């Protein structure tokens, strides 16, 4: 392979914490420095270094519930091809105690669209948790119906913003031990749908998305991939990133993710030593809430 065709890495910032919201100054300084050395998340005595020189990076994938600081001033981010993983669930504070309001999120999205294309966004309606107290408004609807109403409003608002080129990704909550414990301690009347119910609800989500001009993708969910109309998703999708920004990246599966995850390889520059402060009850990465 020649230097011209050498695969450049995709940088993930970050699955482990919310860097764009809570560690934005650190992120900017790290990008300015052009490299970062981090502890191995599994073997703490080991470290690894990631080259962040813009000429050596294919693209930078940002994960957050709040991109307001990026919208205000991208600073060194302007040197990179960006892809946004933007979580927009619109749950109540019972589930997302410190997340920005839904209207604030739409305002930030509108700002970002002044700089970036809709195709550079994956809107994460994820994970789906069925609970009366988890919904933004007290309602007599069943939790399933309440989630569908929230999703319909989200699709309407995204369409109004001109976001029909974006992806929308969803999955049902994975009840890891620490997640199940926190949900139980929160007093939520959690209703966990069986596989058939999940597929039926996913089919309704697909219909809503399609009605507004969107394609719905699943995240780490072979079960949902079998629902009519839902596409198997790859949140970090090497093929998509190549189509967006040119060049070549690895399309090999990221072996460091969940077995069902279809993401392409990337280098993550976040650390579990940088705790997210949104305090979401369902958080997978934080085990100490």
N, C-alpha and C positions, 0 to 999 in steps of 0.2 A: 504494500500500500504506500503510495507516494505521500509527501507532505501535503499536497493539494487535496488529497482525498481522505486524510486522516480524520477519524471521528473525533469531534469535540464533545466534551462532557456537558450534560445538562446539570445545572445547580438547583437544588431544592432548598427553599428558605421559608418555612421549614415545617416538616410534619411534626416535629418534636415540641414546638412552641410557636407562639405568635410573634415572630420577629418584626413584621411591619408595624404592629401596634405598640408593643411593649419594649422592644429593643432596637428601635429605629436608629438611634444615634450610634449604637454598636454596629449595626448593619452597615451604615454609611462609612464609618471608620474602617471597617473590615474591607469593604469594596475599595476604598481609597488606598489601603495598604497593598491590595492585590493578592493576598493569600491569607489563610487562617489555619491555625493548628487547633485541633479539637480532641477531647477524650473519646476513645472508642466507647459507644454506648453499652457494649456487652462486657468489655474487658477494660476496666477503668485505668489500669496501670499502663495501657497502651494509648498512643495518640496517632492521629493521621493529619496530614496537611493537604489542603485543597488550594489549587491554583485558581485565582479569581481574575487574572489578567483578562480584560474584555476580549482581547484577540485570541485567547485560548479557550473561551467559553462559548458554547453554542447558544444557550438561552438560560434564562433565570426564571424559575417557577416560584412565585410568591403565594403563600398560604395565609389567610387571615379572615377574621370577621369584621375588621375595621381597617380600611385602606385610606383613612382620612389624611394621614401624614404623607403618604405617597401622593395623594391628590394635591396637597398643598405645595409640595416641593420634592420632586423625585431625586434631585441632586445626582449622585453617582449612578443611580439606576438608569439614567438616560444613556449610559454607555453600553447597555445590554438590551438584547431582545427579551421582552417580558411576557410571561403568561401568568394570569391571575386565577388562583383557586379561591373563590369568594364564597364563604359560607353565609347563606341567608335562610335561616329557618323560621324566624318570627315566632319563637316560643315565648311563653311568659317568663318572668324573672324566677319562677320556681325552678325552671330548667336552666335558664341562662341568666344568672343574677346580674352580671355586669356587662352584658353585650349591648352594643348601641341599639337605639330604637330602629324599628323598621323604616320609618320615614328618614331618619338620619342616614341609614344605609343607602336608600334610593338617591339621596342627595349626593353622596360620595360617588356612587356609580355614575351619576350624570356628569360630575366633574371629571372623572377618569375618562369618560367617552370623548372629552375634548382633546385627549392626547392619544388614546389607544383604540384599536378597532374592536368591535364586538367579538370577533373571532378569537381574540386574545383572552377571553374570559370563559371559565367554567364555573357556573353558578351551582353551588352545592346545597341542595335541599336535603340535608343529610346530617345525622341519621333521622329516620322517622321513628318517633316515639308516640305511642297512643295513650293519652291520659287527659282527662278533663282539666285538671289543674295545670297541665303543661301548655294549654292553649292560651293565646294572647287575650282572649275575652271569654268570660264565663258564658257558656252556651248550653242550651238544652239538646244540642245535636249530639249524636254519638261521636266519640273521638275520631273515628274514621272519617265521618262527614266533615268534622271541623278541620281536619288536616287537608281534605280536598278543597274546602273553601279557601283556606290560606294559600294553597298552591295555585288555585285559580287566580287569586288576586295578584300573586307574585308574577305569574305569566302575563297577566294584563299589564302590569306596571312595567315589566321588562320590554314588552312589545311597544308600549308608549315611549319608552326611552330609545327605541330603535335597536334593541339588543337581539333581534331574531337570528343573528349569525352566531350567537354564543351557544355553548353546550349547557345543558342542565343535567346534573348527576344526582342520584339518590340511592339510598339503601335503608334497610331496617336496622335498628340498633343491634349491635353485637353485645350480648350480655356476658362480657368478661367478668371474672370474679369481682374485681374492684368496682366495675361499673354497676353490676347488679347490687352490690352492697350499698353504694351511694344512692342508687335509685330507691332501694328499700328504706333507707334511713331518711330520705326526703319526705316520706309520707305520701308519695304519688300513688294514685290508684292505677298503676301500670297495667295495661292490657296488652299482652303479647300475642299477636295473631299467629295462628298456625300456618304452615306453608301454603295451603290453598287460599286462605284469607289474604296472605301477602301477595300472591299472584293476582288475585281479583282486585285488590286495592291498587297494585301497580298498573293494571290494565286501565283503571279509571284515571290514574295520573297520566298515562300515555295519551288517552283521549283528550284530556284537558290541554296538555302540552301541544298536541297536534292541532287542536282548534285555534291556538294562538300562534302557530307557525314555528314551534320548537320541536326538536328531537330529544327524547329522554334517554339517558344512559344510566346503567347500573354501576355500582362500585363494589367490587369484591363480593359479588353475589351471583353465583351460577343459577340459583333458583329464580331470581328475577330476570335473568337473561333469557329464560324460557317464556316469559310473559309476552303476549302478542304486542309487537311494536317497540319494545324496549331494546336498546342496543347495549351489548357488553362494553362497558366503559374502561378506559385506561386514563387515569387522571394525569399522569405523565406519559404522554403518548408520543413516542419517537416519530412516528409517521406524520402525525398532525404538526408537530414542531418543525419538521422538515418542510412541510407544505407551507407553513406560515412564514418561515424565516430563511428558507433555503439551506444549503449545506447538508451535512450528514451527521446523524447521531446514532448511537446504539439503539437497536430495537429489541435487544435481548431482555428477557424478563428480569426484573429486579429481585434477586433472590433474598434480599433482606426484608421483604414485605410479607404480608399474609399470603398463605398458600393460594387463595383464590384471587389475589391481586394481579391485575394484568399490566401494571405499570412497567414502562421501560426503565433501564438503569439510570440512576442519577447520583449525584454526590450531595448529601445533606449537610448544611453548615449551621444547623441549630444544635442546641445542647439541652439535655434534661436539667442541667444546672441553671437554665434560664426559664423559670416556671412561668407559665401563662397565668394571667391574673383575671381572666374572664370568669373563672370558677364554674364552668358549665358542668352540671351534675353527671352528664353522660360522657365526659372526656375520656378517650382511650389512652392518651399518652401520659396524662397526669394520674399517678396512683396514690397521691397523698392528700387529696382534698378533704 
